[in-house]
Amino acid sequence: MKRIEAIIRPEKLQEVKTALVNIGVTGITLEDVRGFGRQKGQTGTYRGISYTVEFLSKSRMVLVVSDERVEPILAAITQTAATGTIGDGKIFITPVEQAIRIRTGETGDVAL
C-alpha cells in the first residue's frame, strides 16, 4: 500500500477530484493548507500599495491505495492539476505498513 499526498492549486481541486472518481477512487482526505516553495509567495498591488503574500493557499489531498492503483492515480493528478506554471504543486508517495478499518477490524488492502 502507498500513501499519496498531493499539494495542488485550490482552483484545480474539483477537476482533480472528478478525474480521481472517474478512475474509481473511493476515498480522499482533503485539507486547506498554506505554504511556499520556489514560488516564494505572491506580490500584488492594492490601491497603489504593493504587498506580498508569503504563504499561498493550497489544497492537500491524501489517499491511501493499493500498490497497483498508484500509477493511474498519479497520471490523473498530474494531468488535471498541471497549468504549466510555477506553483502547480507537488506529489509525495510513501509506503504504508498497515491499514485497519476501525468499524470491522479488516486489515490490509481490504480495509481501504
C-alpha positions as CSV (number, residue, x, y, z in Angstrom):
1,M,0.0,0.0,0.0
2,K,1.1,3.6,-0.7
3,R,0.1,7.0,0.8
4,I,-0.2,9.6,-1.9
5,E,-0.1,13.2,-0.8
6,A,-0.8,15.8,-3.5
7,I,-0.5,19.5,-2.8
8,I,-2.3,21.4,-5.6
9,R,-3.8,24.7,-6.5
10,P,-7.2,25.1,-4.9
11,E,-8.8,26.1,-8.2
12,K,-7.8,22.7,-9.6
13,L,-9.3,20.7,-6.7
14,Q,-12.7,19.9,-8.3
15,E,-11.2,18.9,-11.6
16,V,-8.7,16.6,-9.9
17,K,-11.4,15.1,-7.7
18,T,-13.6,14.4,-10.7
19,A,-10.7,12.7,-12.5
20,L,-9.9,10.5,-9.5
21,V,-13.6,9.5,-9.0
22,N,-13.8,8.6,-12.8
23,I,-10.9,6.1,-12.4
24,G,-12.6,4.5,-9.3
25,V,-11.0,6.3,-6.3
26,T,-13.5,5.9,-3.4
27,G,-11.8,7.9,-0.6
28,I,-9.9,11.2,-0.3
29,T,-8.9,13.2,2.7
30,L,-8.6,16.9,2.0
31,E,-7.1,19.8,3.9
32,D,-6.7,23.5,3.1
33,V,-3.1,24.4,3.7
34,R,-0.8,27.4,3.2
35,G,2.9,27.4,2.3
36,F,5.6,28.4,-0.2
37,G,8.2,26.7,-2.3
38,R,10.2,28.1,-5.2
39,Q,7.4,30.4,-5.9
40,K,8.2,32.3,-2.7
41,G,4.8,33.9,-2.3
42,Q,3.0,36.4,-4.4
43,T,3.3,40.2,-4.9
44,G,0.3,42.3,-5.7
45,T,-0.9,45.9,-5.6
46,Y,-4.0,47.2,-3.9
47,R,-4.9,50.9,-4.3
48,G,-1.4,51.8,-5.3
49,I,0.2,50.0,-2.3
50,S,2.4,47.0,-3.0
51,Y,2.1,44.0,-0.7
52,T,3.4,40.4,-0.5
53,V,1.6,37.3,0.4
54,E,4.3,34.9,1.7
55,F,2.2,31.8,2.3
56,L,0.0,30.8,-0.6
57,S,-3.2,28.8,-0.2
58,K,-3.1,25.2,-1.5
59,S,-5.2,22.1,-1.2
60,R,-3.6,18.9,0.2
61,M,-5.2,15.6,-0.9
62,V,-4.2,12.4,0.9
63,L,-5.1,8.9,-0.5
64,V,-4.0,5.5,0.7
65,V,-4.2,3.0,-2.1
66,S,-3.1,-0.5,-3.1
67,D,0.2,-0.6,-5.0
68,E,-1.3,-1.4,-8.4
69,R,-3.5,1.8,-8.2
70,V,-0.6,4.2,-7.8
71,E,0.3,4.8,-11.4
72,P,-3.2,5.6,-12.7
73,I,-3.8,7.9,-9.8
74,L,-0.5,9.8,-10.3
75,A,-1.4,10.2,-14.0
76,A,-4.8,11.5,-13.2
77,I,-3.5,14.1,-10.7
78,T,-0.6,15.3,-12.8
79,Q,-2.7,15.6,-16.0
80,T,-5.5,17.6,-14.3
81,A,-3.6,19.7,-11.8
82,A,-1.0,21.0,-14.2
83,T,-1.2,24.5,-15.6
84,G,2.4,24.6,-16.7
85,T,3.4,27.5,-14.4
86,I,5.3,27.7,-11.2
87,G,3.2,26.8,-8.2
88,D,1.3,23.8,-9.6
89,G,2.3,21.7,-6.6
90,K,4.0,18.5,-5.6
91,I,3.1,14.8,-5.1
92,F,4.7,12.7,-2.4
93,I,4.5,8.9,-2.2
94,T,5.3,6.9,0.9
95,P,4.9,3.3,1.9
96,V,2.1,2.3,4.3
97,E,2.8,-0.7,6.5
98,Q,-0.8,-1.4,7.6
99,A,-4.4,-0.2,7.3
100,I,-7.2,-1.1,9.7
101,R,-10.9,-0.4,9.2
102,I,-12.0,0.5,12.7
103,R,-15.6,-0.5,12.2
104,T,-15.0,-4.0,11.1
105,G,-11.4,-4.7,12.1
106,E,-10.5,-5.6,8.5
107,T,-6.8,-5.1,7.7
108,G,-4.5,-4.5,4.6
109,D,-5.9,-3.7,1.2
110,V,-9.4,-4.9,2.2
111,A,-9.5,-2.1,4.7
112,L,-9.0,0.6,2.0
